[in-house]
Amino acid sequence: MLSSLPASLRYDFLDISVEALTLRELDAILASGIANKRRLLIGNHNLHSLYLFHQSALMRKFYAAADRVHVDGISIVWLAKLFGLPFDRQHRTGYMDWLPTMMAAAQERGWRVFYLGSRPGVLEAGLQKIRETWPGLQIEGRHGYFDKTVRSLDNLDVLTEIAQYQPDLLMVGMGMPVQEEWIIENIGHLPVSAVVACGALMDYVAGETAVPPRWLGPLGLEWAFRLIAEPRRLSRRYLVEPWAILQLVRRHLHGRAAEVLPKQI
């Protein structure tokens, strides 16, 4: 772990580790990591990632390598509370909520930002909106439609482009588990910077996908809005995967022998 970052408590439950971090704390962690010029890997957990964590060895490797893991899904807050852990709504931060303070800090502090992900055309539209909102912000990007095989010419080209740009903040938005798997397979070839896995963020920024009303997040109803907007892509995630997680919760509640204690990091 990076000892220079603001301290927090990490909690273990359902085989995952997450931190009770607020938006303000995430801002401080990001700023401290970039100022120290040491690689900072930030992951997040939601219900989908909880399911994938138990399916993919690369996902487990990603979270083991992450310096910080925050909550991006109110269901994780509810599950943590079910296990008696001190999480609340303030500890859930989605990337549409984090983007404004993140980009404002980048604009003010002169951070160089690189966004990897989204489709050609959509990426450019999203980047343009960001530049209009935060004038003077240094941000470039590359779409996520390339051969992600580690030694492919496409992948080497992407790594070269990122290295030449030397970003302070690298945002990888290719959806779970692709973004986490790409990061963990290429982390050794990425320049020193803060790296965040941010899902379909640019699709929302560009207006390609409808943004759920922000008040739905704390109520745990964003999933319903997204399911209605993208039923073909999200039906399995929201209608099938939760049943597997329910079985996982039942096993852990039944077999728990002792209270889960927080670990100071």
C-alpha positions in Angstrom: 0.0 0.0 0.0 1.1 3.6 -0.5 1.8 4.9 3.0 1.6 8.6 2.0 -2.1 8.3 1.1 -4.8 9.3 3.6 -5.5 6.4 5.9 -8.8 4.5 5.8 -10.3 1.3 7.0 -10.6 -1.7 4.7 -13.2 -4.3 5.5 -13.5 -7.9 4.3 -16.8 -9.6 3.6 -18.0 -12.1 1.0 -14.3 -12.7 0.1 -13.9 -9.1 -1.1 -12.2 -6.1 0.5 -13.6 -2.6 0.2 -13.1 0.7 2.0 -15.6 3.1 3.6 -14.5 6.1 1.5 -16.5 9.3 0.9 -16.2 11.4 -2.3 -14.1 13.9 -0.5 -11.7 11.2 0.7 -11.4 9.8 -2.8 -10.5 13.3 -4.1 -7.8 13.6 -1.4 -6.4 10.1 -2.2 -6.2 10.9 -5.9 -4.5 14.2 -5.4 -2.0 12.8 -2.9 -1.2 9.9 -5.2 -0.5 12.1 -8.2 1.5 14.6 -6.2 3.7 11.8 -4.9 4.3 10.6 -8.5 3.9 7.0 -7.6 1.5 4.6 -9.4 -1.9 4.5 -7.7 -4.4 1.9 -8.8 -8.0 2.6 -7.7 -10.7 -0.1 -8.1 -14.3 -0.2 -7.2 -16.9 -2.7 -6.3 -20.6 -3.1 -7.2 -22.9 -6.1 -7.4 -21.6 -7.0 -10.9 -18.0 -6.9 -9.8 -18.8 -9.0 -6.7 -20.2 -11.7 -9.0 -17.2 -11.4 -11.4 -14.7 -11.6 -8.6 -15.9 -15.1 -7.9 -15.7 -16.1 -11.6 -12.5 -14.6 -12.8 -8.9 -15.2 -11.5 -7.8 -12.0 -13.3 -10.4 -10.0 -11.5 -9.2 -11.3 -8.2 -5.6 -10.5 -9.2 -6.7 -6.9 -10.1 -8.3 -6.3 -6.7 -5.3 -7.8 -4.9 -3.1 -5.3 -6.7 -5.4 -2.3 -6.2 -4.1 0.3 -3.7 -7.6 1.5 -3.0 -11.0 0.0 -3.6 -14.1 2.1 -3.1 -17.9 1.3 -3.4 -19.7 2.0 -6.6 -23.0 0.5 -6.0 -25.5 1.0 -3.1 -26.0 -2.8 -3.0 -22.5 -3.2 -1.6 -23.3 -0.7 1.1 -26.4 -2.7 2.0 -24.5 -6.0 2.0 -21.7 -4.5 4.2 -24.3 -3.3 6.7 -25.9 -6.8 6.7 -22.5 -8.1 8.0 -22.4 -5.4 10.6 -19.9 -3.1 8.9 -20.0 0.7 9.3 -20.9 1.7 5.7 -23.5 4.3 4.7 -24.8 6.0 1.6 -22.0 8.6 1.7 -19.6 5.7 1.1 -21.0 5.0 -2.4 -19.4 7.0 -5.2 -20.3 6.4 -8.8 -18.1 7.9 -11.6 -20.7 10.3 -12.8 -20.7 11.7 -9.3 -16.9 11.7 -9.1 -16.2 13.1 -12.6 -16.9 16.8 -11.8 -14.6 17.1 -8.8 -12.0 14.9 -10.5 -11.9 17.0 -13.7 -12.0 20.3 -11.7 -8.9 19.1 -9.8 -7.2 18.1 -13.0 -8.0 21.5 -14.5 -6.8 23.4 -11.5 -3.6 21.4 -10.9 -2.6 20.9 -14.5 -2.9 17.2 -14.5 -2.7 15.4 -17.9 -5.6 13.0 -18.3 -5.9 10.1 -20.8 -9.1 8.2 -21.3 -9.0 4.7 -22.8 -12.3 3.2 -23.8 -15.7 3.7 -25.4 -16.5 3.5 -29.2 -14.9 5.6 -31.9 -17.0 8.8 -32.3 -18.6 8.4 -28.9 -15.2 8.9 -27.2 -14.5 12.1 -29.2 -17.9 13.5 -28.4 -17.4 12.8 -24.7 -14.0 14.4 -24.7 -15.3 17.5 -26.4 -18.0 17.9 -23.8 -15.4 17.6 -21.0 -13.1 20.1 -22.7 -16.1 22.6 -23.0 -17.0 22.1 -19.4 -13.4 22.4 -18.1 -11.6 24.8 -20.5 -7.9 24.3 -20.5 -8.0 20.8 -19.2 -5.3 18.6 -20.8 -7.2 15.5 -21.8 -6.7 13.0 -24.7 -8.0 9.6 -25.4 -8.1 6.4 -27.4 -11.2 4.2 -28.1 -11.4 0.8 -26.6 -12.0 -1.2 -29.9 -8.6 -2.8 -30.4 -7.0 -6.2 -30.1 -6.3 -6.4 -26.4 -4.1 -9.4 -26.6 -1.0 -8.5 -24.6 1.6 -8.8 -27.4 -0.6 -7.7 -30.3 0.5 -4.8 -32.4 -2.8 -3.0 -31.5 -2.1 -3.3 -27.8 1.5 -2.3 -28.1 0.4 0.8 -30.1 -2.0 1.8 -27.3 0.7 1.4 -24.7 3.1 3.5 -26.7 0.5 6.2 -27.1 -0.2 6.3 -23.4 3.5 6.3 -22.6 4.2 9.2 -25.0 1.4 11.2 -23.5 2.7 10.6 -19.9 -0.7 11.1 -18.2 -1.0 11.9 -14.5 -4.4 10.2 -14.5 -5.3 7.2 -16.7 -9.0 6.4 -16.9 -9.8 3.0 -18.3 -13.4 2.7 -19.3 -14.1 -0.6 -21.1 -16.6 -2.2 -18.8 -16.2 -5.0 -16.3 -14.2 -7.3 -16.5 -12.4 -6.2 -19.6 -11.0 -3.0 -18.1 -9.7 -4.7 -15.0 -8.2 -7.6 -16.9 -6.5 -5.1 -19.4 -5.1 -3.1 -16.5 -3.7 -6.0 -14.6 -2.2 -7.5 -17.7 -0.5 -4.3 -18.7 0.2 -2.5 -15.4 3.9 -3.1 -15.7 4.1 -1.2 -19.0 2.0 1.8 -18.0 3.7 5.1 -17.0 3.7 6.1 -13.4 0.2 7.6 -12.9 -3.1 7.2 -11.1 -5.1 4.5 -12.8 -8.9 4.2 -12.4 -11.3 1.7 -13.8 -14.4 3.7 -14.7 -16.8 1.6 -16.8 -19.0 3.1 -19.4 -18.4 6.7 -18.1 -17.7 8.3 -21.5 -20.9 6.8 -23.0 -22.9 8.7 -20.3 -20.8 11.9 -20.8 -21.3 11.8 -24.6 -25.1 11.3 -24.2 -24.9 7.9 -26.0 -26.5 6.3 -22.9 -29.1 8.0 -20.8 -27.8 9.1 -17.4 -29.9 7.8 -14.5 -31.2 10.6 -12.2 -28.6 11.0 -9.5 -31.2 10.7 -6.7 -31.8 7.1 -7.8 -28.3 6.0 -6.8 -28.7 6.3 -3.0 -32.1 4.6 -3.3 -30.6 1.6 -5.1 -32.8 2.1 -8.2 -30.2 3.0 -10.8 -30.2 -0.6 -11.9 -33.9 -0.4 -12.9 -33.3 2.7 -15.0 -30.3 1.1 -16.7 -32.2 -2.1 -17.3 -35.0 -0.3 -19.0 -32.5 1.7 -21.1 -30.4 -1.3 -22.1 -32.4 -4.5 -21.6 -30.4 -6.7 -24.0 -27.0 -5.8 -22.5 -27.9 -5.7 -18.9 -30.7 -8.3 -18.4 -28.3 -11.0 -17.2 -26.4 -8.6 -14.9 -29.5 -7.4 -13.1 -31.8 -10.4 -13.3 -29.6 -13.5 -13.2 -26.3 -12.6 -11.3 -28.1 -11.4 -8.1 -29.4 -15.0 -7.5 -25.8 -16.3 -7.4 -24.8 -13.6 -5.0 -27.8 -14.4 -2.8 -26.5 -17.9 -2.5 -23.1 -16.6 -1.6 -24.6 -14.4 1.1 -26.5 -17.3 2.6 -23.4 -19.4 2.7 -21.4 -16.7 4.4 -24.1 -15.8 6.9 -24.5 -19.5 7.8 -20.9 -20.3 8.0 -19.6 -17.1 9.7 -17.7 -18.1 12.8 -16.5 -14.7 14.0 -17.0 -11.0 13.5 -15.2 -9.4 10.6 -12.6 -6.9 11.9 -11.4 -3.8 10.0 -7.8 -3.7 8.9 -5.9 -0.4 9.2 -4.0 0.4 6.0 
